Structures are given as structure tokens and as C-alpha cells.
């Protein structure tokens, strides 16, 4: 077994920085320690996650480098141990040496190389509730690499000028990509410039591609219909139950997947003992306190925990909703080359895990007010006067439960 740990050396330089070290332990060898070549300020390092924080301008780039070091050390040392050779400090230095050279030669990196580093760091930091979901998010950004390679292979950050961006945008539109997808390419383009230490907050790189989308939420009657419907397959039932819990809790898919017993707290409220989830959101880092309304609690009790969110969750949702005849027509928009087109689709075709979060916000706002809907989502309170987590948890739970009590 090979154990790796990254940490800041206790010695502080005159500039207030500390060297980032790697500590390697495995069976049969003494502890190996070596400087990685990176220096950080204490507030730029998260020792629990062993990651560079966003306080460092190039945190994505550095975290990608840390992941690369982990992978190479694990692979090299495992191969050596399998061959009966004990790794030494010199072996560790040999691994780190070329990586240090890569750091010195960073200016010669291509845009695609920077993008790949950013993708590795992004998906590692976010986690996204399991390998399949993680790969799904990474794939969106790898499409940027595919198009950039097709348009101008080998382009470097120094060549990513204003003219180059407009040429690239013309190419993207010639591929008939939706404007929202072009916005993803813009994000990738800016990340490359940022990681290369070049100006990235430029006038021609303003995001004008992401127009406000129509969000399709479910009515309370549709939620009840799904709850009471008898499905032909048990996996349909479980997918719908997971969706309905999310419709009442308003949490993102990744947050629901990561709920553990330590996140469950029971508060005494005017509604009686109330089970709540209290945890930090994976995307925003904001703490949330969300109670289980009756429908969600009945599902939780049925499974003696949270229903499993399966890898093909969204596909199962669509199939189950189709079987349940969730056929209300909704308007679907798409934008290509700045031209808006609209068409009608049955709700079962557009249902997805994220629709649950919109449903939670819409139903609570319908039954209560805008501020209570924000409490469910974990957003800033009305007027941006504070974060809802600063409120008394019992009062927060009671406001949300009172909103859901509107529906009978």
C-alpha cells in the first residue's frame, strides 16, 4: 500500500511563503520526503483536502500538477514494488525533476495542454458524486479541446489574441453549436489565458451567450401522481423516489449523493421532531439546513435512508416519467447563431435531476415567499442582506415546513 500526503514545510520565508512537500510511505521503505518545487502562503493551502485554494491565482493549474505528481508516484512506485525493488529518495526526485522542468517551460505549453490540466483539477475539486457523473462533466470541457484542436491545433496562449477569438467563434457557429455551448468554449478560452498568466478579463471575452433558460418545474399534482403511480420496474420507482426527495429538499444531485448519517440532525419544531440535513453544498461551499417535509420523510423511511441515485439516473427518470404519462407540453428553447427557436415537448422528455431543484424553489415560493425559497436553495436572502445559514436552524426548518404544509 502506497500512502501519499502533501503538506507545507514549517519553515517560512521572508516573503511569508512555505515550500510544498510530498510525503510518501509504503511497506518496506522508510518515509520519503521531497520538495515539489511549489511555494505557497498558508491561506493558499487546504491541508484537509490537500489542495491549493482559490486564493491562489493559478489554483487550477497547481492542483492539476499535484494530481499529476500523485499519479506518477503511485504508478512508478507500484511498478517498482511489484518487481521487488524498493523505491528510494532518488527515485522520488527523478519523478519530480521533469515536472519541475515542465513548470519552467510552462510558456511553451499549448492551449490544449492547459485545458487538460484545468479539466483534471476541476473535476477533482468538484467531485461530482461518483466517477460516472464526474466523467460526464469532464466530457463537456473535453469537447472544447476537440474543437480547438480541429480549428487550430497547437495554438499557444500567446497566440490567443482578440482576432484569434473572433475567428474561433466564427468556426464554432459554422458548426451550428448552440450559444450556450459557445459560452462553454469562452470559459475554456479564458481559463487557458488565466493559467498562462496572461490577461483574461478582456472586453472581447464578455459572456453574452448564456441567455436565461426556461426552467420546467413540476406542479404538486404531478409530484403526487408520480408518488402514487405503480411502475413496471423497481429501478423506475427508485429513480422517481430519489427525484421526489430532491423536489422537496432542493439539494443538488451531488449533495444528495454525498449525504451521510453525520449530516442528519433532528430538531424539535412546532411540527414535532423534524429530521433535517445539515451540510455544506459541494458547489458553493455554503452550509444548508433543510428539513424533510412529510412526502420526503415517507420516502426516506421506506428506504431506511436515501434512495440510491443510479448512474443512468436521468435516463431512468425520463423512461419512468413517460410510463407515468407526464405529458404536459412545455416550451423548449434553443439558440443558434443568436437566433432563438422554440418548440413544444412533453415534460417527460425534458425531466432531469436539476428540474427537482427548480421544482423545490417554485413550489415553496408559490406557498410562501421568495425568501423562503432562497432558504431551501441555500442562496443569499432577499436584498443580499445575509446568508440563511446564519438563521436559527429551527426557525429555518419551520418556515420551510410551513410552506410545504400548504399542499395537501
Residue, then its C-alpha position, 0 to 999 in steps of 0.5 A: x500500500x502506497x500512502x501519499x500526503x502533501x503538506x507545507x514545510x514549517x519553515x517560512x520565508x521572508x516573503x511569508x511563503x512555505x515550500x510544498x512537500x510530498x510525503x510518501x510511505x509504503x511497506x518496506x521503505x522508510x518515509x520519503x520526503x521531497x520538495x515539489x518545487x511549489x511555494x505557497x502562503x498558508x491561506x493558499x493551502x487546504x491541508x484537509x483536502x490537500x489542495x491549493x485554494x482559490x486564493x491562489x491565482x493559478x489554483x487550477x493549474x497547481x492542483x492539476x500538477x499535484x494530481x499529476x505528481x500523485x499519479x506518477x508516484x503511485x504508478x512508478x512506485x507500484x511498478x517498482x514494488x511489484x518487481x521487488x525493488x524498493x523505491x528510494x529518495x532518488x527515485x522520488x526526485x527523478x519523478x519530480x525533476x521533469x515536472x519541475x522542468x515542465x513548470x519552467x517551460x510552462x510558456x511553451x505549453x499549448x492551449x490544449x495542454x492547459x485545458x487538460x490540466x484545468x479539466x483534471x483539477x476541476x473535476x477533482x475539486x468538484x467531485x461530482x458524486x461518483x466517477x460516472x457523473x464526474x466523467x460526464x462533466x469532464x466530457x463537456x470541457x473535453x469537447x472544447x479541446x476537440x474543437x480547438x484542436x480541429x480549428x487550430x491545433x497547437x495554438x499557444x496562449x500567446x497566440x490567443x489574441x482578440x482576432x484569434x477569438x473572433x475567428x474561433x467563434x466564427x468556426x464554432x457557429x459554422x458548426x451550428x453549436x448552440x450559444x450556450x455551448x459557445x459560452x462553454x468554449x469562452x470559459x475554456x478560452x479564458x481559463x487557458x489565458x488565466x493559467x498562462x498568466x496572461x490577461x483574461x478579463x478582456x472586453x472581447x471575452x464578455x459572456x453574452x451567450x448564456x441567455x436565461x433558460x426556461x426552467x420546467x418545474x413540476x406542479x404538486x399534482x404531478x409530484x403526487x401522481x408520480x408518488x402514487x403511480x405503480x411502475x413496471x420496474x423497481x429501478x423506475x420507482x427508485x429513480x422517481x423516489x430519489x427525484x421526489x426527495x430532491x423536489x422537496x429538499x432542493x439539494x443538488x444531485x451531488x449533495x444528495x449523493x454525498x449525504x451521510x448519517x453525520x449530516x442528519x440532525x433532528x430538531x424539535x419544531x412546532x411540527x414535532x421532531x423534524x429530521x433535517x440535513x445539515x451540510x455544506x453544498x459541494x458547489x458553493x461551499x455554503x452550509x444548508x439546513x433543510x428539513x424533510x417535509x412529510x412526502x420526503x420523510x415517507x420516502x426516506x423511511x421506506x428506504x431506511x435512508x436515501x434512495x440510491x441515485x443510479x448512474x443512468x439516473x436521468x435516463x431512468x427518470x425520463x423512461x419512468x416519467x413517460x410510463x407515468x404519462x407526464x405529458x404536459x407540453x412545455x416550451x423548449x428553447x434553443x439558440x443558434x447563431x443568436x437566433x432563438x427557436x422554440x418548440x413544444x415537448x412533453x415534460x417527460x422528455x425534458x425531466x432531469x435531476x436539476x428540474x427537482x431543484x427548480x421544482x423545490x424553489x417554485x413550489x415553496x415560493x408559490x406557498x410562501x415567499x421568495x425568501x423562503x425559497x432562497x432558504x431551501x436553495x441555500x442562496x443569499x436572502x432577499x436584498x443580499x442582506x445575509x446568508x440563511x445559514x446564519x438563521x436559527x436552524x429551527x426557525x429555518x426548518x419551520x418556515x420551510x415546513x410551513x410552506x410545504x404544509x400548504x399542499x395537501 
